[in-house]
Amino acid sequence: MVVAREDRHLRSTEKIALRTHMLICKACPRFEQQILTMRNALRQWRNYEGDGSASEGSSSGKVAK
């Protein structure tokens, strides 16, 4: 449900079930933190404005011979 929450709004019963599960499960809060870390990293990557010199030509998908 952690991933589903990223894609859609959870119903009230799903929110309660997720909160309850997060209280008793040790792995799921860590997984949730990993999801948030990846989302933030992707957001920063999308907003990154480098000089472009390192990625020139590499985005075409063609292999140089």
N, CA and C atoms as an extended XYZ file, in Angstrom:
195
Properties=species:S:1:pos:R:3:atomname:S:1:resname:S:1:resid:I:1 pbc="F F F"
N         0.814       -1.201        0.000 N   MET     1
C         0.000        0.000        0.000 CA  MET     1
C         0.857        1.264        0.000 C   MET     1
N         2.118        1.139        0.404 N   VAL     2
C         3.013        2.300        0.390 CA  VAL     2
C         3.187        2.784       -1.047 C   VAL     2
N         3.377        1.854       -1.960 N   VAL     3
C         3.544        2.219       -3.361 CA  VAL     3
C         2.209        2.688       -3.939 C   VAL     3
N         1.122        2.045       -3.572 N   ALA     4
C        -0.202        2.448       -4.058 CA  ALA     4
C        -0.515        3.877       -3.640 C   ALA     4
N        -0.050        4.254       -2.464 N   ARG     5
C        -0.284        5.611       -1.971 CA  ARG     5
C         0.400        6.648       -2.857 C   ARG     5
N         1.481        6.252       -3.514 N   GLU     6
C         2.167        7.159       -4.440 CA  GLU     6
C         1.337        7.390       -5.699 C   GLU     6
N         0.534        6.389       -6.075 N   ASP     7
C        -0.216        6.447       -7.326 CA  ASP     7
C        -1.643        6.941       -7.182 C   ASP     7
N        -2.219        6.764       -6.010 N   ARG     8
C        -3.626        7.141       -5.836 CA  ARG     8
C        -3.899        7.477       -4.378 C   ARG     8
N        -5.061        8.088       -4.136 N   HIS     9
C        -5.489        8.369       -2.761 CA  HIS     9
C        -6.052        7.084       -2.159 C   HIS     9
N        -5.630        6.789       -0.944 N   LEU    10
C        -6.123        5.597       -0.267 CA  LEU    10
C        -7.453        5.892        0.404 C   LEU    10
N        -8.291        4.862        0.449 N   ARG    11
C        -9.559        4.992        1.187 CA  ARG    11
C        -9.243        5.040        2.677 C   ARG    11
N       -10.182        5.503        3.456 N   SER    12
C        -9.986        5.627        4.906 CA  SER    12
C        -9.599        4.292        5.535 C   SER    12
N       -10.247        3.233        5.126 N   THR    13
C        -9.930        1.916        5.694 CA  THR    13
C        -8.509        1.483        5.328 C   THR    13
N        -8.071        1.826        4.120 N   GLU    14
C        -6.711        1.488        3.704 CA  GLU    14
C        -5.682        2.295        4.493 C   GLU    14
N        -5.976        3.557        4.749 N   LYS    15
C        -5.073        4.402        5.531 CA  LYS    15
C        -4.913        3.854        6.940 C   LYS    15
N        -6.015        3.447        7.548 N   ILE    16
C        -5.971        2.893        8.903 CA  ILE    16
C        -5.180        1.588        8.911 C   ILE    16
N        -5.433        0.742        7.927 N   ALA    17
C        -4.707       -0.533        7.847 CA  ALA    17
C        -3.215       -0.293        7.647 C   ALA    17
N        -2.858        0.671        6.813 N   LEU    18
C        -1.446        0.966        6.572 CA  LEU    18
C        -0.785        1.506        7.836 C   LEU    18
N        -1.439        2.438        8.515 N   ARG    19
C        -0.873        2.980        9.763 CA  ARG    19
C        -0.670        1.891       10.800 C   ARG    19
N        -1.651        1.026       10.936 N   THR    20
C        -1.550       -0.066       11.904 CA  THR    20
C        -0.388       -0.992       11.542 C   THR    20
N        -0.285       -1.329       10.282 N   HIS    21
C         0.787       -2.206        9.840 CA  HIS    21
C         2.156       -1.557       10.066 C   HIS    21
N         2.263       -0.271        9.788 N   MET    22
C         3.537        0.428        9.949 CA  MET    22
C         3.985        0.446       11.410 C   MET    22
N         3.047        0.376       12.337 N   LEU    23
C         3.391        0.355       13.756 CA  LEU    23
C         3.999       -0.976       14.190 C   LEU    23
N         3.608       -2.055       13.512 N   ILE    24
C         4.071       -3.376       13.955 CA  ILE    24
C         5.159       -3.975       13.068 C   ILE    24
N         5.342       -3.439       11.880 N   CYS    25
C         6.324       -3.994       10.941 CA  CYS    25
C         7.595       -3.151       10.957 C   CYS    25
N         8.731       -3.794       11.067 N   LYS    26
C        10.007       -3.067       11.089 CA  LYS    26
C        10.500       -2.737        9.685 C   LYS    26
N        10.194       -3.576        8.720 N   ALA    27
C        10.721       -3.387        7.366 CA  ALA    27
C         9.974       -2.312        6.578 C   ALA    27
N         8.688       -2.199        6.765 N   CYS    28
C         7.891       -1.283        5.941 CA  CYS    28
C         8.233        0.197        6.153 C   CYS    28
N         8.478        0.659        7.372 N   PRO    29
C         8.911        2.055        7.506 CA  PRO    29
C        10.241        2.328        6.799 C   PRO    29
N        11.137        1.343        6.804 N   ARG    30
C        12.403        1.497        6.065 CA  ARG    30
C        12.144        1.557        4.567 C   ARG    30
N        11.259        0.700        4.098 N   PHE    31
C        10.898        0.699        2.684 CA  PHE    31
C        10.268        2.033        2.295 C   PHE    31
N         9.397        2.541        3.147 N   GLU    32
C         8.768        3.842        2.882 CA  GLU    32
C         9.827        4.940        2.782 C   GLU    32
N        10.815        4.906        3.653 N   GLN    33
C        11.887        5.896        3.614 CA  GLN    33
C        12.697        5.776        2.327 C   GLN    33
N        12.928        4.552        1.883 N   GLN    34
C        13.640        4.341        0.627 CA  GLN    34
C        12.849        4.909       -0.555 C   GLN    34
N        11.544        4.699       -0.559 N   ILE    35
C        10.680        5.237       -1.618 CA  ILE    35
C        10.767        6.761       -1.633 C   ILE    35
N        10.695        7.381       -0.456 N   LEU    36
C        10.765        8.838       -0.368 CA  LEU    36
C        12.128        9.355       -0.824 C   LEU    36
N        13.193        8.641       -0.472 N   THR    37
C        14.533        9.028       -0.898 CA  THR    37
C        14.659        8.973       -2.412 C   THR    37
N        14.137        7.899       -3.018 N   MET    38
C        14.196        7.781       -4.474 CA  MET    38
C        13.369        8.868       -5.156 C   MET    38
N        12.187        9.156       -4.597 N   ARG    39
C        11.339       10.205       -5.188 CA  ARG    39
C        12.042       11.555       -5.137 C   ARG    39
N        12.659       11.871       -4.009 N   ASN    40
C        13.373       13.150       -3.881 CA  ASN    40
C        14.583       13.211       -4.799 C   ASN    40
N        15.312       12.105       -4.928 N   ALA    41
C        16.471       12.072       -5.817 CA  ALA    41
C        16.042       12.275       -7.267 C   ALA    41
N        14.954       11.636       -7.664 N   LEU    42
C        14.459       11.811       -9.035 CA  LEU    42
C        13.994       13.242       -9.280 C   LEU    42
N        13.364       13.840       -8.291 N   ARG    43
C        12.920       15.232       -8.422 CA  ARG    43
C        14.128       16.153       -8.598 C   ARG    43
N        15.178       15.930       -7.826 N   GLN    44
C        16.386       16.744       -7.958 CA  GLN    44
C        17.051       16.512       -9.306 C   GLN    44
N        17.077       15.267       -9.767 N   TRP    45
C        17.680       14.949      -11.053 CA  TRP    45
C        16.930       15.633      -12.199 C   TRP    45
N        15.585       15.616      -12.125 N   ARG    46
C        14.784       16.266      -13.165 CA  ARG    46
C        15.020       17.768      -13.195 C   ARG    46
N        15.269       18.370      -12.046 N   ASN    47
C        15.455       19.808      -11.958 CA  ASN    47
C        16.904       20.239      -12.114 C   ASN    47
N        17.815       19.272      -12.292 N   TYR    48
C        19.237       19.582      -12.405 CA  TYR    48
C        19.523       20.249      -13.742 C   TYR    48
N        20.258       21.341      -13.697 N   GLU    49
C        20.655       22.047      -14.911 CA  GLU    49
C        22.168       22.139      -14.953 C   GLU    49
N        22.791       21.091      -15.456 N   GLY    50
C        24.243       21.073      -15.572 CA  GLY    50
C        24.662       21.775      -16.849 C   GLY    50
N        25.976       21.782      -17.095 N   ASP    51
C        26.470       22.435      -18.302 CA  ASP    51
C        26.258       21.582      -19.545 C   ASP    51
N        25.891       20.318      -19.359 N   GLY    52
C        25.574       19.450      -20.485 CA  GLY    52
C        26.770       18.787      -21.124 C   GLY    52
N        27.979       19.153      -20.734 N   SER    53
C        29.161       18.591      -21.392 CA  SER    53
C        29.332       17.101      -21.116 C   SER    53
N        28.931       16.637      -19.968 N   ALA    54
C        29.116       15.230      -19.617 CA  ALA    54
C        28.104       14.337      -20.321 C   ALA    54
N        26.961       14.878      -20.709 N   SER    55
C        25.929       14.026      -21.283 CA  SER    55
C        25.709       14.278      -22.765 C   SER    55
N        26.501       15.130      -23.393 N   GLU    56
C        26.309       15.389      -24.808 CA  GLU    56
C        26.552       14.127      -25.606 C   GLU    56
N        25.634       13.813      -26.482 N   GLY    57
C        25.766       12.649      -27.341 CA  GLY    57
C        25.372       11.351      -26.682 C   GLY    57
N        25.271       11.312      -25.397 N   SER    58
C        24.957       10.051      -24.742 CA  SER    58
C        23.460        9.805      -24.664 C   SER    58
N        22.644       10.790      -24.915 N   SER    59
C        21.212       10.623      -24.791 CA  SER    59
C        20.560       10.136      -26.071 C   SER    59
N        21.330        9.985      -27.164 N   SER    60
C        20.735        9.578      -28.431 CA  SER    60
C        20.399        8.100      -28.464 C   SER    60
N        21.023        7.320      -27.578 N   GLY    61
C        20.755        5.892      -27.548 CA  GLY    61
C        21.598        5.125      -28.556 C   GLY    61
N        22.428        5.807      -29.349 N   LYS    62
C        23.275        5.154      -30.346 CA  LYS    62
C        24.644        4.848      -29.735 C   LYS    62
N        25.209        3.786      -30.175 N   VAL    63
C        26.533        3.392      -29.708 CA  VAL    63
C        27.562        3.853      -30.733 C   VAL    63
N        28.600        4.540      -30.266 N   ALA    64
C        29.654        5.009      -31.170 CA  ALA    64
C        30.525        3.842      -31.600 C   ALA    64
N        30.923        3.833      -32.864 N   LYS    65
C        31.773        2.746      -33.379 CA  LYS    65
C        33.181        3.217      -33.572 C   LYS    65
